Amino acid sequence: MEARDATAGALVSSDGEEQAAKKDAPTTTEKTPTKSKMEQIFGFKKEDLTSWQNLVTLLNRPTDPASLGIFRCLFGLLMAIDITQERGLSHLDYKYLDGAPVCRFPLFNFLQPLPMDWMYLVYAVMFLGALGIMLGCFYRLSCLMFISTYWYIFFLDKTAWNNHSYLYGLIGFQLTLMDGNRYWSVDGLRRPSIRNAHVPLWNYTLLRTQIFIVYFIAGIKKLDADWVEGYSMSYLAHHWLFDPFKTILPVELVSLLVVHGGGLMLDLSAGYLLFFDATRPYAFFFVSYFHCMNSQLFSIGMFSYTMLATSPLFCYTDWPRRFFSHFPSFLKSVLPFTSPESQTSTSCVYPEGQSTSSERQETPAVARVSKLRFKHKLGAFFTILYIAEQFFMPYSHFITQGYNNWTNGLYGYSWDMMVHSRSHQHVKITYKDGITGEIGYLNPGVFTQSKRWKDHGDMLKQYATCLHQFLPRYNISDPEIYFDIWVSINERFQQRIFDPRVDIVKAEWSPFKPNPWLMPLLVDLSPWRTKFQEIEGSLDNQTEIVFIADFPGLHLENFVSEDLGNTSIHVLQGQVSVEIVEEKKNHTLQPGEQIQVPAGAYHKVYTVSEGPSCYMYIYVNTTEAALQENFTKLFELQERVRNGTETEPLPPELQPLIAAEDGEAEVNATDPIVRLFLKRQRRMKEVKKRREAGVLERFERFAVKKYYTIRRGFLMTAIAMRNLAVGLPPLEQLTREVAFANMKEPEAEANQDERLKDENIMQEKMLEIVASQNGSTGKAAPTLRSVCSTCSRAGAESSGVFTVR
């Protein structure tokens, strides 16, 4: 059996070196030593692990640089693209606008963004670093440029953290320490001594183990009961990508078996399957299919493509030589080396007495090293230490307990991808003037650019501290800040995540101590989720439902909109007292009892039982139901007109239905319901057209969108560099330059103009309503009302019937 039949893709292996030796010495009469079964499967012998010296020799074994060089090139390319998109270069001016009052969430509070033009310089340095990694040009310097700026931006904003952003930083750090410029690099052209030179095996060991950890730990985290039972990502089964599975399975089983079961099995097994020759082709198919699906399911930037680029690392390290050897000869001047020979390198340890054919024919450029040096021991020690640290980090939350909430740790290094899904029913921010005692309500998210703070106590503390600093500008002295945040995690009850009675400004928080104002997740109520599905399945399409759980001693003050008719409260567990505020009446309800609550009025729900109470709101949005009924009638009328069965002449306000195919019909419609109906029809046609578009049209649309995104990032960077070099130009010139950078494709501009027009119309109508209520017209001067909701009793961000005070 040839070496290629063995598992050379194991964690540590001799990979293609033995094959190269066989090819170089076809006429030798020396007999190749018989390999043990362990060496055939794993690429190393048991003796290699029996002593520190043998282990260091193994980890510094000379290995073909080809696969590492191709990965370096792909990673640099993907990071260069990522910088313009997910890192935010294309919209950097929105995020770091000078002078804007913005609450930020750095890992360390002393970290602050630089002035905007300097932030563009930081991104330019990061982009040049990624480009240098891709080309292998001034490799070490490029890696340092990339990782120093990348980690600065990463630590600057916790709200942008996720697992794959953390992974990019780790891989960039690893490449900095590796010899990634030994193959297909500009450095190789500049320095022939390193061109096509061996790299130590630990370079591959680190990368392979890192990817193994990503898959395997993600699988371990998916052994969580919520994932196994199918509650984490149940909504994914409705995506069109799963339509082939839905032809043979109901959507419930697609969610349970394909989405959750398939995801669990793939993550647990992918790392192992990629290591072995016999299973690697199957692993390639499944992980490629998996990552291609993820690229369509989630907005995760370059992550899917980065993971696809890591898969070949598990193949024989000489695979690029064999792959590019099949290309025409006239392309060889620009393609990587296809020769099986590699130069010796001082980074590797060579067995004594072994030589390659090139060494027998000519003097090597670099002397062979057969004795262990300090850098060899350091490389081996770092490899072991790094791998141990990476296995430990996902379970280190017992140290950083302050970052633990309902889920453990800072989201980003635990590899618990998609294990937890959240829905926020209501968020309310209350302030109290420390001197006058005045109470008001802030618009949720004011002074912020993200919503991630809702789920993390450390960010909530930073947000409260920031609000405490900003509100005195609006004549609110020494404000106290209270948060009332209702969250459902993995389809559980909506419940409070933080204690609404605690002033977060003065509340204690430490990164190493449990958060004292975190409310416990009511996991004992998790079995109710099965009942939720039964109840929801028994309702019609127009009836909505919200499941709520609350703690003893707390109450919910809710306002039912006039649009919501037939709203009732049904008690599922515990005991509640419902107070109708205007009627000044209290009604005590036991499990199984219900009460109708009036629309257009406030009511309070007190939890009076010793344990948590559970109840549900059932309501119908009568306004939306009436609108849908009108849409149905208009559609039926339109169909009768088109097929000629409508005999009655249409009144003038319905005439636009006849010319619905004409774009002017929507404009000419005088009836607001008819106009909204025609607009809805047009948008549905646009969505259908986009979904039915061919591959070329989809690619063109994708390429044009990316072009304008990248174009804006580069143009804004050029403007910032000019500002730093020669100073700011006149305001008129700067305005023209930014307008040119903001230019978009015609279709996008038309859609944006339409959205702005709709927003302006809606704003005008809202102003008319407010003016009619206040008995005045005109625009008010900017006041605290722009950031708070003292004019509203609710003063909260809510959805559905759940409008809590």
TASUL-V576566 format. One record per pair of residues at least 6 apart in sequence whose C-alpha atoms are under 8 Angstrom apart, sorted by the first residue. I is the first residue (numbers start at 1). J is the second residue. If there is no record, write none. Layout:
BEGIN
I,J ; I,J
END
This chain:
BEGIN
3,18 ; 3,19 ; 3,40 ; 4,16 ; 4,19 ; 5,277 ; 6,40 ; 6,41 ; 6,276 ; 6,277 ; 7,40 ; 7,41 ; 7,42 ; 7,43 ; 7,275 ; 7,276 ; 7,277 ; 7,278 ; 8,14 ; 8,15 ; 8,16 ; 8,40 ; 8,41 ; 8,42 ; 8,43 ; 8,275 ; 8,276 ; 8,277 ; 8,315 ; 8,316 ; 9,15 ; 9,274 ; 9,275 ; 9,276 ; 9,277 ; 9,314 ; 9,315 ; 9,316 ; 10,41 ; 10,42 ; 10,43 ; 10,275 ; 10,276 ; 10,314 ; 11,42 ; 11,204 ; 11,205 ; 11,208 ; 11,209 ; 11,275 ; 12,42 ; 12,43 ; 12,44 ; 12,59 ; 12,201 ; 12,202 ; 12,204 ; 12,205 ; 13,42 ; 13,43 ; 13,44 ; 13,201 ; 14,43 ; 14,44 ; 14,61 ; 14,62 ; 14,63 ; 14,201 ; 15,43 ; 15,63 ; 15,64 ; 15,316 ; 15,317 ; 15,318 ; 16,63 ; 16,64 ; 16,316 ; 16,317 ; 16,318 ; 17,62 ; 17,63 ; 17,64 ; 20,340 ; 20,341 ; 21,356 ; 21,357 ; 24,356 ; 24,357 ; 25,357 ; 36,45 ; 38,44 ; 38,45 ; 38,46 ; 39,45 ; 41,276 ; 44,58 ; 47,54 ; 48,54 ; 48,55 ; 48,57 ; 48,58 ; 49,55 ; 55,380 ; 56,372 ; 56,376 ; 56,377 ; 56,380 ; 57,349 ; 57,372 ; 57,376 ; 58,201 ; 59,200 ; 59,201 ; 59,202 ; 59,205 ; 59,380 ; 60,199 ; 60,200 ; 60,201 ; 60,202 ; 60,347 ; 60,348 ; 60,349 ; 60,376 ; 60,379 ; 60,380 ; 61,200 ; 61,201 ; 61,348 ; 61,349 ; 61,350 ; 62,198 ; 62,199 ; 62,200 ; 62,201 ; 62,344 ; 62,345 ; 62,348 ; 62,349 ; 62,350 ; 63,198 ; 63,199 ; 63,200 ; 63,201 ; 63,317 ; 64,197 ; 64,198 ; 64,199 ; 64,317 ; 64,318 ; 64,342 ; 65,180 ; 65,182 ; 65,183 ; 65,196 ; 65,197 ; 65,198 ; 65,199 ; 65,317 ; 65,318 ; 66,182 ; 66,183 ; 66,184 ; 66,196 ; 66,317 ; 66,318 ; 66,319 ; 66,320 ; 66,321 ; 67,312 ; 67,313 ; 67,316 ; 67,317 ; 67,318 ; 67,319 ; 67,320 ; 68,180 ; 68,183 ; 68,204 ; 68,313 ; 68,317 ; 69,180 ; 69,181 ; 69,182 ; 69,183 ; 69,184 ; 69,185 ; 70,183 ; 70,184 ; 70,320 ; 71,309 ; 71,310 ; 71,313 ; 72,133 ; 72,134 ; 72,136 ; 72,175 ; 72,180 ; 72,181 ; 73,133 ; 73,134 ; 73,135 ; 73,136 ; 74,134 ; 74,306 ; 74,309 ; 75,133 ; 75,134 ; 75,306 ; 75,309 ; 76,130 ; 76,131 ; 76,132 ; 76,133 ; 76,134 ; 76,135 ; 77,130 ; 77,131 ; 77,134 ; 78,302 ; 78,305 ; 78,306 ; 79,127 ; 79,130 ; 79,302 ; 80,127 ; 80,130 ; 80,131 ; 81,302 ; 82,301 ; 82,302 ; 83,89 ; 83,123 ; 83,126 ; 83,127 ; 84,90 ; 84,709 ; 84,710 ; 84,713 ; 85,301 ; 85,709 ; 85,710 ; 86,300 ; 86,301 ; 89,120 ; 89,123 ; 89,713 ; 90,709 ; 90,710 ; 90,711 ; 90,712 ; 90,713 ; 90,714 ; 90,716 ; 91,713 ; 92,116 ; 92,120 ; 92,713 ; 93,116 ; 95,449 ; 96,113 ; 96,115 ; 96,116 ; 96,119 ; 97,115 ; 97,116 ; 98,115 ; 98,116 ; 101,447 ; 101,470 ; 102,447 ; 102,448 ; 102,449 ; 103,447 ; 103,448 ; 103,463 ; 103,466 ; 103,467 ; 104,157 ; 104,448 ; 104,462 ; 104,463 ; 105,156 ; 105,157 ; 105,158 ; 105,159 ; 105,459 ; 105,462 ; 105,463 ; 106,112 ; 106,155 ; 106,156 ; 106,157 ; 106,158 ; 107,155 ; 107,156 ; 107,157 ; 107,158 ; 108,155 ; 108,156 ; 111,155 ; 111,156 ; 112,156 ; 113,119 ; 113,156 ; 116,720 ; 117,720 ; 117,721 ; 117,723 ; 117,724 ; 118,720 ; 118,724 ; 120,717 ; 120,720 ; 120,721 ; 121,717 ; 121,720 ; 121,721 ; 122,149 ; 123,149 ; 124,717 ; 125,145 ; 125,146 ; 125,149 ; 126,145 ; 126,146 ; 126,147 ; 126,149 ; 126,150 ; 127,146 ; 128,142 ; 128,145 ; 128,146 ; 129,141 ; 129,142 ; 129,143 ; 129,144 ; 129,145 ; 129,146 ; 130,142 ; 130,143 ; 130,146 ; 131,142 ; 132,138 ; 132,139 ; 132,142 ; 132,143 ; 133,139 ; 133,142 ; 133,143 ; 135,184 ; 135,185 ; 135,186 ; 136,180 ; 136,181 ; 136,184 ; 136,185 ; 136,186 ; 136,187 ; 137,181 ; 137,185 ; 137,186 ; 137,187 ; 138,186 ; 138,187 ; 139,176 ; 139,180 ; 139,181 ; 139,187 ; 140,176 ; 143,172 ; 143,173 ; 143,175 ; 143,176 ; 144,176 ; 146,172 ; 147,169 ; 147,172 ; 147,173 ; 150,169 ; 151,169 ; 154,160 ; 154,161 ; 154,165 ; 159,450 ; 159,451 ; 159,452 ; 159,453 ; 161,411 ; 161,412 ; 162,411 ; 162,412 ; 162,413 ; 163,411 ; 163,412 ; 163,413 ; 163,414 ; 163,415 ; 163,416 ; 163,417 ; 164,303 ; 164,412 ; 165,412 ; 166,412 ; 166,413 ; 171,207 ; 174,206 ; 174,207 ; 178,203 ; 179,199 ; 179,203 ; 181,187 ; 181,188 ; 182,188 ; 182,194 ; 182,195 ; 182,196 ; 182,197 ; 182,198 ; 182,199 ; 183,195 ; 183,196 ; 183,197 ; 183,336 ; 183,337 ; 184,195 ; 184,196 ; 184,335 ; 184,336 ; 184,337 ; 187,194 ; 187,195 ; 188,194 ; 188,195 ; 188,196 ; 189,195 ; 193,343 ; 193,365 ; 193,366 ; 194,343 ; 194,345 ; 195,343 ; 196,337 ; 196,342 ; 196,343 ; 197,342 ; 197,343 ; 197,344 ; 197,345 ; 198,342 ; 198,343 ; 198,344 ; 198,345 ; 198,347 ; 198,348 ; 199,345 ; 199,347 ; 199,348 ; 200,347 ; 200,348 ; 200,349 ; 202,379 ; 202,380 ; 202,383 ; 204,313 ; 205,383 ; 206,383 ; 206,387 ; 207,313 ; 208,313 ; 208,314 ; 209,387 ; 210,387 ; 210,390 ; 211,271 ; 211,310 ; 212,270 ; 212,271 ; 212,272 ; 213,271 ; 213,390 ; 213,391 ; 214,415 ; 215,267 ; 215,268 ; 215,269 ; 215,270 ; 215,271 ; 216,267 ; 216,268 ; 216,269 ; 216,270 ; 216,271 ; 217,267 ; 217,268 ; 217,394 ; 217,414 ; 217,415 ; 217,416 ; 218,267 ; 218,268 ; 218,414 ; 218,415 ; 218,416 ; 218,417 ; 219,263 ; 219,264 ; 219,265 ; 219,266 ; 219,267 ; 219,268 ; 220,268 ; 221,415 ; 221,416 ; 221,419 ; 222,228 ; 222,264 ; 222,416 ; 222,419 ; 223,264 ; 224,419 ; 226,232 ; 226,419 ; 226,490 ; 227,233 ; 227,260 ; 227,419 ; 228,256 ; 228,260 ; 228,261 ; 229,256 ; 230,255 ; 230,256 ; 230,260 ; 231,490 ; 231,491 ; 232,418 ; 232,419 ; 232,420 ; 232,421 ; 232,490 ; 232,491 ; 233,255 ; 233,259 ; 233,260 ; 233,418 ; 233,419 ; 233,420 ; 233,421 ; 233,490 ; 234,255 ; 234,256 ; 234,259 ; 235,255 ; 236,255 ; 236,259 ; 236,297 ; 237,251 ; 237,252 ; 237,254 ; 237,255 ; 237,259 ; 238,251 ; 239,297 ; 241,293 ; 242,254 ; 245,254 ; 246,254 ; 266,286 ; 266,287 ; 270,283 ; 270,287 ; 273,279 ; 273,280 ; 273,282 ; 273,283 ; 274,280 ; 274,283 ; 274,284 ; 274,311 ; 274,314 ; 275,314 ; 275,315 ; 284,311 ; 287,308 ; 288,308 ; 291,304 ; 291,305 ; 291,307 ; 291,308 ; 292,304 ; 294,304 ; 295,301 ; 295,303 ; 295,304 ; 318,340 ; 320,336 ; 320,338 ; 321,336 ; 321,337 ; 321,338 ; 321,339 ; 321,340 ; 322,338 ; 324,335 ; 324,336 ; 324,337 ; 324,338 ; 325,338 ; 341,358 ; 343,364 ; 343,365 ; 343,366 ; 344,364 ; 344,365 ; 344,366 ; 344,367 ; 344,368 ; 345,366 ; 345,367 ; 345,368 ; 345,369 ; 346,366 ; 346,367 ; 346,368 ; 346,369 ; 347,375 ; 347,376 ; 348,369 ; 348,376 ; 349,368 ; 349,369 ; 349,370 ; 349,371 ; 349,372 ; 349,376 ; 350,368 ; 350,369 ; 350,370 ; 351,370 ; 352,370 ; 358,364 ; 393,413 ; 393,414 ; 394,413 ; 394,414 ; 394,415 ; 395,414 ; 397,403 ; 397,404 ; 397,408 ; 397,409 ; 399,512 ; 400,409 ; 400,511 ; 400,512 ; 400,513 ; 401,409 ; 401,511 ; 401,512 ; 401,513 ; 401,514 ; 401,515 ; 402,457 ; 402,458 ; 402,509 ; 402,510 ; 402,511 ; 402,512 ; 402,513 ; 402,514 ; 402,515 ; 403,409 ; 403,410 ; 403,456 ; 403,457 ; 403,458 ; 403,511 ; 403,514 ; 403,515 ; 404,410 ; 404,456 ; 404,514 ; 404,515 ; 405,455 ; 405,456 ; 405,457 ; 405,515 ; 405,518 ; 406,520 ; 406,521 ; 420,489 ; 420,490 ; 421,489 ; 421,490 ; 421,491 ; 422,487 ; 422,488 ; 422,489 ; 422,490 ; 422,491 ; 423,487 ; 423,488 ; 423,489 ; 424,485 ; 424,486 ; 424,487 ; 424,488 ; 424,494 ; 425,486 ; 425,487 ; 425,488 ; 425,494 ; 425,798 ; 425,799 ; 425,802 ; 426,484 ; 426,485 ; 426,486 ; 426,487 ; 426,796 ; 426,797 ; 426,798 ; 426,799 ; 426,802 ; 426,803 ; 426,804 ; 427,444 ; 427,483 ; 427,484 ; 427,485 ; 427,486 ; 427,796 ; 427,797 ; 427,798 ; 428,441 ; 428,442 ; 428,443 ; 428,444 ; 428,483 ; 428,484 ; 428,485 ; 428,795 ; 428,796 ; 428,797 ; 428,804 ; 428,805 ; 429,441 ; 429,442 ; 429,443 ; 429,444 ; 429,481 ; 429,482 ; 429,483 ; 429,484 ; 429,795 ; 429,796 ; 430,439 ; 430,440 ; 430,441 ; 430,442 ; 430,481 ; 430,482 ; 430,483 ; 431,439 ; 431,440 ; 431,441 ; 431,442 ; 431,479 ; 431,480 ; 431,481 ; 431,482 ; 432,438 ; 432,439 ; 432,440 ; 432,479 ; 432,480 ; 432,481 ; 433,439 ; 433,476 ; 433,477 ; 433,478 ; 433,479 ; 433,480 ; 434,476 ; 434,477 ; 434,478 ; 434,479 ; 434,480 ; 435,477 ; 435,478 ; 440,788 ; 440,789 ; 440,790 ; 441,788 ; 441,789 ; 441,790 ; 441,794 ; 441,795 ; 441,796 ; 442,787 ; 442,788 ; 442,789 ; 442,790 ; 442,795 ; 442,796 ; 443,787 ; 443,788 ; 443,789 ; 443,795 ; 443,796 ; 443,797 ; 444,796 ; 444,797 ; 445,451 ; 446,787 ; 453,459 ; 453,460 ; 453,463 ; 454,460 ; 454,485 ; 455,497 ; 457,515 ; 457,518 ; 458,509 ; 458,511 ; 460,504 ; 461,504 ; 461,505 ; 461,509 ; 464,481 ; 464,504 ; 464,505 ; 465,504 ; 465,505 ; 467,481 ; 468,478 ; 468,479 ; 468,480 ; 468,481 ; 468,505 ; 471,477 ; 471,479 ; 472,478 ; 472,479 ; 474,783 ; 474,784 ; 480,503 ; 480,504 ; 480,505 ; 480,506 ; 481,503 ; 481,504 ; 481,505 ; 482,500 ; 482,501 ; 482,502 ; 482,503 ; 482,504 ; 483,498 ; 483,499 ; 483,500 ; 483,504 ; 484,496 ; 484,498 ; 484,499 ; 484,500 ; 485,495 ; 485,496 ; 485,497 ; 485,498 ; 485,500 ; 486,494 ; 486,495 ; 486,496 ; 486,497 ; 487,493 ; 487,494 ; 487,495 ; 487,496 ; 487,497 ; 488,494 ; 488,495 ; 491,529 ; 492,525 ; 492,526 ; 492,528 ; 492,529 ; 493,525 ; 493,547 ; 493,548 ; 493,549 ; 494,546 ; 494,547 ; 494,548 ; 494,549 ; 495,548 ; 495,549 ; 495,550 ; 496,519 ; 496,550 ; 497,518 ; 497,519 ; 497,520 ; 497,521 ; 498,517 ; 498,518 ; 498,519 ; 499,517 ; 499,518 ; 499,519 ; 502,517 ; 507,517 ; 508,515 ; 508,516 ; 509,515 ; 509,516 ; 536,545 ; 542,620 ; 542,621 ; 542,625 ; 543,618 ; 543,619 ; 543,620 ; 543,621 ; 544,618 ; 544,619 ; 544,620 ; 544,621 ; 545,616 ; 545,617 ; 545,618 ; 545,619 ; 546,616 ; 546,617 ; 546,618 ; 546,801 ; 546,802 ; 547,614 ; 547,615 ; 547,616 ; 547,617 ; 548,614 ; 548,615 ; 548,616 ; 548,617 ; 549,612 ; 549,613 ; 549,614 ; 549,615 ; 550,607 ; 550,612 ; 550,613 ; 550,614 ; 551,607 ; 551,611 ; 551,612 ; 551,613 ; 552,607 ; 552,608 ; 552,609 ; 552,610 ; 552,611 ; 552,612 ; 552,613 ; 553,606 ; 553,607 ; 553,608 ; 554,606 ; 554,607 ; 555,604 ; 555,605 ; 555,606 ; 555,607 ; 556,604 ; 556,605 ; 556,606 ; 556,804 ; 556,805 ; 557,602 ; 557,603 ; 557,604 ; 557,605 ; 557,803 ; 557,804 ; 557,805 ; 558,602 ; 558,603 ; 558,604 ; 558,802 ; 558,803 ; 558,804 ; 558,805 ; 559,599 ; 559,600 ; 559,601 ; 559,602 ; 559,603 ; 559,794 ; 559,801 ; 559,802 ; 559,803 ; 559,804 ; 559,805 ; 560,567 ; 560,597 ; 560,598 ; 560,599 ; 560,600 ; 560,601 ; 560,602 ; 560,801 ; 560,802 ; 560,803 ; 561,599 ; 561,600 ; 561,601 ; 561,801 ; 562,599 ; 562,600 ; 563,599 ; 563,621 ; 563,622 ; 563,623 ; 563,624 ; 564,599 ; 564,619 ; 564,620 ; 564,621 ; 564,622 ; 564,623 ; 564,801 ; 565,599 ; 565,619 ; 565,620 ; 565,621 ; 565,622 ; 566,596 ; 566,597 ; 566,618 ; 566,619 ; 566,620 ; 567,596 ; 567,597 ; 567,598 ; 567,599 ; 567,617 ; 567,618 ; 567,619 ; 567,620 ; 568,594 ; 568,595 ; 568,596 ; 568,597 ; 568,617 ; 568,618 ; 568,619 ; 569,594 ; 569,595 ; 569,596 ; 569,597 ; 569,615 ; 569,616 ; 569,617 ; 569,618 ; 570,591 ; 570,592 ; 570,593 ; 570,594 ; 570,595 ; 570,615 ; 570,616 ; 570,617 ; 570,618 ; 571,589 ; 571,590 ; 571,591 ; 571,592 ; 571,593 ; 571,594 ; 571,613 ; 571,614 ; 571,615 ; 571,616 ; 572,591 ; 572,592 ; 572,613 ; 572,614 ; 572,615 ; 572,616 ; 573,590 ; 573,591 ; 573,612 ; 573,613 ; 573,614 ; 573,615 ; 574,590 ; 574,591 ; 574,607 ; 574,608 ; 574,609 ; 574,610 ; 574,611 ; 574,612 ; 574,613 ; 574,614 ; 575,588 ; 575,589 ; 575,590 ; 575,591 ; 575,607 ; 575,608 ; 575,609 ; 575,613 ; 576,588 ; 576,589 ; 576,590 ; 576,605 ; 576,606 ; 576,607 ; 576,608 ; 576,609 ; 576,613 ; 577,586 ; 577,587 ; 577,588 ; 577,589 ; 577,604 ; 577,605 ; 577,606 ; 577,607 ; 577,608 ; 578,586 ; 578,587 ; 578,588 ; 578,589 ; 578,603 ; 578,604 ; 578,605 ; 578,606 ; 579,585 ; 579,586 ; 579,587 ; 579,603 ; 579,604 ; 579,605 ; 580,586 ; 580,597 ; 580,602 ; 580,603 ; 580,604 ; 581,601 ; 581,602 ; 581,603 ; 581,604 ; 582,601 ; 582,602 ; 597,603 ; 607,613 ; 617,801 ; 619,801 ; 627,673 ; 630,673 ; 631,677 ; 634,674 ; 634,677 ; 637,646 ; 638,657 ; 638,658 ; 640,646 ; 641,658 ; 642,658 ; 653,669 ; 653,670 ; 653,671 ; 653,674 ; 654,669 ; 654,671 ; 654,674 ; 655,669 ; 656,665 ; 656,666 ; 656,668 ; 656,669 ; 656,674 ; 657,665 ; 657,674 ; 657,678 ; 659,665 ; 660,666 ; 660,678 ; 665,678 ; 666,675 ; 666,678 ; 666,679 ; 667,675 ; 669,675 ; 690,698 ; 704,745 ; 705,745 ; 708,743 ; 708,744 ; 708,745 ; 711,741 ; 712,741 ; 712,742 ; 712,743 ; 715,741 ; 716,738 ; 716,741 ; 719,737 ; 722,728 ; 723,729 ; 728,734 ; 768,777 ; 771,777 ; 771,778 ; 785,791 ; 788,795 ; 789,795 ; 789,796 ; 793,805 ; 794,803 ; 794,804 ; 794,805 ; 795,805 ; 796,803 ; 796,804 ; 796,805 ; 797,803 ; 798,804
END
